[in-house]
């Protein structure tokens, strides 16, 4: 199979969908790998390394003409015209929140398999998980910057100092994002409270944090009054709720944001699926924050690109076995769960519901 690896063009995006080592494996299995010039340069993976691995360096038109295109982020408008019918696009799809993108991939009659919806045997999302963990670890750091006076924040130091306590941090969600965010914030010295709807995840997170000697309060989202008060008292709110394959639930209302002290901050990690706050709108790495209701919002959809080399290695370690399956023409149940659109129709129930369109027969 001909496999194409484009250079990502999203603002601040430096990750690449395939490493030279991955290209070498695919070439050894008889596949032809085309890598766009400079695709891995920002993370120290040169064109010469890809050539040495047996890949060809090509232009983006040739890359998108391949049967399988392995990406990181979603297709962007400048790439729409490059799409060819029958091509399989394998990467973070991010279609649910973008009607123009949905129309473009349907019109082009490409097949889109989303990293965020591929499942493993236990029903987990193995390709999204490493990026979620990285984003969770970055979220308190991004929040600390948002709280600084330079970004319009209240001037609260996340860690505190001497007799001055650390910031009051509320984490919404106890999965990969929320768990890592709570862990890092607590280690930095913040006072951390976690709210989550999943009883098992709350239990697992409480156990793991306690084993590390970290003091974190973990509550359910059943008591709306407690949650509302916690948001109002927070210096920093980190949103880490994910519903794979569908838009994120809006758990934080505009009124709740308005109740926060001026200069407080929200880091809405799941903004690529719409975010959990009614006041959240997508930003970009070159302009990551804005202020609304007096609160600094950080809503960057590709946070892991801040540590692009680590993120590339973690992502491709997870994705390569699936790339090999697709290249060999194999489609297991986990990959099938990740198919969003096919042959001009929507085949994922969550996407159909969010787009208010019919599932393809």
Residue pairs with C-beta under 8 A, 6 or more apart in sequence:
1 31
1 32
1 66
1 67
1 68
1 326
1 327
1 328
1 329
2 31
2 32
2 34
2 65
2 66
2 67
2 68
3 18
3 26
3 31
3 32
3 33
3 34
3 66
3 67
3 68
3 69
3 70
3 323
3 327
4 34
4 35
4 36
4 58
4 62
4 63
4 64
4 65
4 66
4 68
4 69
4 70
5 16
5 17
5 18
5 23
5 33
5 34
5 35
5 36
5 39
5 55
5 63
5 69
5 70
5 71
6 17
6 36
6 39
6 60
6 63
6 64
6 69
6 71
6 79
7 16
7 36
7 37
7 38
7 39
7 60
8 14
8 15
8 16
8 39
8 71
8 72
8 73
9 76
9 78
9 79
10 73
10 74
10 76
10 284
10 302
11 284
11 285
11 286
12 284
12 285
12 286
12 300
12 302
12 305
12 306
13 72
13 73
13 285
13 302
13 305
13 308
14 42
14 43
14 305
14 308
15 43
15 72
15 73
15 302
15 304
15 305
15 308
15 311
15 312
15 315
16 39
16 40
16 42
16 43
16 45
16 72
16 312
16 316
17 39
17 70
17 71
17 72
17 90
17 91
17 315
17 316
17 319
18 26
18 33
18 35
18 70
18 316
18 320
18 323
19 40
19 45
19 312
19 313
19 316
20 40
20 45
20 49
20 50
20 52
20 53
20 55
21 53
22 316
22 320
22 323
23 33
23 35
23 50
23 53
23 54
23 55
24 53
24 54
25 320
25 324
26 33
26 323
26 324
26 327
27 33
27 53
27 54
27 55
28 54
29 324
29 327
29 328
31 327
32 56
33 50
33 53
33 54
33 55
33 56
34 55
34 56
34 57
34 58
34 62
34 63
34 66
35 47
35 50
35 55
35 56
35 57
35 58
35 63
36 57
36 58
36 59
36 60
36 63
37 47
37 57
37 58
37 59
38 47
39 45
39 50
40 46
40 47
40 49
40 50
40 312
41 47
42 308
43 308
43 309
43 312
44 309
45 312
47 57
50 57
51 57
60 79
60 82
61 82
63 69
64 79
64 82
64 83
64 84
64 87
65 84
65 87
66 87
67 86
67 87
67 88
68 87
68 88
68 90
68 323
68 326
68 327
69 87
69 88
69 89
69 90
69 91
70 90
70 91
70 319
70 323
71 89
71 90
71 91
71 92
72 91
72 92
72 312
72 315
73 91
73 92
73 94
73 301
73 302
74 91
74 92
74 93
74 94
74 95
74 98
74 101
75 83
75 89
75 101
75 104
75 105
77 100
77 104
80 104
80 108
83 89
83 104
83 105
83 108
83 110
84 108
84 110
85 108
85 109
85 110
86 109
86 110
86 111
87 110
87 111
88 110
88 111
88 112
88 113
88 326
89 105
89 110
89 111
89 112
89 113
90 113
90 115
90 319
90 322
90 323
90 326
91 114
91 115
92 114
92 115
92 116
92 128
92 272
93 112
93 113
93 114
93 115
93 116
93 117
93 340
94 101
94 114
94 116
94 272
94 273
94 301
95 101
95 102
95 105
95 112
95 114
95 340
95 341
95 351
96 245
96 246
96 247
96 273
96 274
96 350
96 351
96 354
96 355
97 247
97 272
97 273
97 274
97 354
99 355
102 341
102 346
102 351
102 355
105 112
105 341
106 341
106 344
106 345
106 346
107 344
109 343
109 344
110 341
111 339
111 341
111 342
111 343
112 339
112 340
112 341
112 342
113 326
113 335
113 338
113 339
113 340
114 245
114 338
114 340
114 348
115 127
115 128
115 315
115 319
115 338
116 125
116 127
116 128
116 244
116 245
116 273
116 338
117 125
117 244
117 245
117 337
117 338
117 339
117 340
117 348
117 350
118 125
118 126
118 127
118 322
118 334
118 335
118 337
118 338
119 125
119 126
119 244
119 333
119 334
119 337
119 338
120 126
120 334
121 334
125 244
126 318
126 334
127 315
127 318
127 319
127 322
127 338
128 176
128 242
128 244
129 176
129 318
130 311
130 314
130 315
130 317
130 318
131 304
131 311
131 314
131 315
132 175
132 176
132 177
132 180
132 240
132 242
132 269
133 176
133 177
133 180
134 303
134 304
134 307
134 310
134 311
134 314
135 177
135 180
135 269
135 303
135 304
136 176
136 177
136 178
136 179
136 180
136 181
136 184
136 240
136 269
137 180
137 181
137 183
137 184
138 303
138 304
138 306
138 307
139 177
139 180
139 181
139 184
139 238
139 240
139 267
139 269
139 303
140 158
140 169
140 181
140 184
140 185
140 188
140 190
140 236
140 238
140 267
141 184
142 267
142 288
142 298
142 300
142 303
143 158
143 167
143 169
143 185
143 236
143 238
143 265
143 267
143 298
144 157
144 158
144 167
144 188
144 236
145 151
145 298
146 153
146 236
146 265
146 267
146 289
146 296
146 297
146 298
147 153
147 154
147 155
147 156
147 157
147 158
147 167
147 235
147 236
147 263
147 264
147 265
147 296
148 155
149 155
151 289
151 296
152 263
152 289
152 291
152 296
153 263
153 264
153 265
153 296
154 235
154 261
154 262
154 263
154 264
155 263
156 167
156 235
156 236
156 263
157 164
157 166
157 167
158 166
158 167
158 169
158 185
158 188
158 189
158 190
158 236
159 166
159 167
159 188
159 189
159 190
160 166
160 167
160 189
160 190
165 191
166 188
166 189
166 190
166 191
167 185
167 190
167 191
167 235
167 236
168 190
168 191
168 193
168 233
168 234
168 235
168 236
169 182
169 185
169 190
169 191
169 192
169 193
169 234
169 235
169 236
169 237
169 238
170 192
170 193
170 194
170 195
170 230
170 231
170 234
170 236
170 237
170 238
171 178
171 181
171 182
171 185
171 192
171 193
171 194
171 195
171 237
171 238
171 240
172 178
172 194
172 195
172 196
172 221
172 237
172 238
172 239
172 240
172 241
172 251
172 252
172 276
173 194
173 195
173 196
173 239
173 240
173 241
173 242
174 182
174 194
174 196
174 198
174 201
174 202
174 204
174 205
174 218
175 196
175 198
175 201
175 240
175 241
175 242
176 240
177 238
177 240
177 242
177 269
177 270
178 194
178 196
178 205
178 238
178 240
178 241
179 201
179 205
179 208
181 238
181 240
181 269
182 192
182 194
182 205
182 209
182 216
183 209
183 212
183 214
185 192
185 236
185 238
186 192
186 209
186 214
186 215
186 216
187 214
190 236
192 215
192 216
192 217
193 216
193 217
193 218
193 219
193 230
194 202
194 205
194 216
194 217
194 218
194 219
195 219
195 220
195 221
195 227
195 230
196 202
196 205
196 218
196 219
196 220
196 221
197 220
197 221
197 241
199 220
202 218
202 219
202 220
205 216
205 218
206 216
206 218
209 215
209 216
209 218
219 226
219 227
221 227
221 251
228 256
228 259
231 237
231 252
231 256
231 257
231 259
231 260
232 256
232 259
232 260
234 260
234 264
235 261
235 264
235 265
236 264
236 265
236 266
236 267
237 252
237 260
237 264
237 265
237 266
237 267
237 277
238 266
238 267
238 269
239 248
239 251
239 252
239 266
239 267
239 268
239 269
239 270
239 275
239 276
239 277
239 280
240 269
240 270
241 248
241 249
241 251
241 270
241 276
242 248
242 270
242 273
243 249
243 273
243 350
244 350
245 340
245 348
245 349
245 350
245 351
246 273
246 350
246 351
246 353
246 354
247 273
247 274
247 354
248 270
248 273
248 274
248 275
248 276
249 276
250 274
250 275
250 276
250 277
250 278
251 276
251 277
252 266
252 276
252 277
252 278
252 279
253 278
254 278
254 279
254 293
257 266
257 277
257 278
257 279
257 292
257 293
257 295
258 293
258 294
260 293
260 294
260 295
262 294
262 295
263 294
263 295
263 296
264 294
264 295
264 296
265 295
265 296
265 297
265 298
266 277
266 279
266 280
266 295
266 296
266 297
266 298
266 299
267 298
267 299
268 275
268 276
268 277
268 280
268 297
268 298
268 299
269 303
270 276
271 280
271 281
271 282
271 283
271 299
271 300
271 301
272 282
272 301
272 302
274 280
275 281
275 282
275 299
277 297
279 292
279 293
279 295
279 297
280 297
280 299
281 290
281 297
281 299
282 299
282 300
282 301
283 289
283 290
283 297
283 298
283 299
283 300
284 300
285 300
285 302
285 305
285 306
288 298
288 299
288 300
289 296
289 297
289 298
290 296
290 297
291 297
304 311
304 315
305 311
322 334
322 335
325 331
325 332
325 335
326 335
339 347
339 348
340 346
340 347
340 348
340 351
341 347
341 348
341 351
342 360
343 360
344 360
345 359
345 360
345 361
346 352
346 355
346 357
346 358
346 359
346 360
347 359
347 360
349 359
352 358
352 359
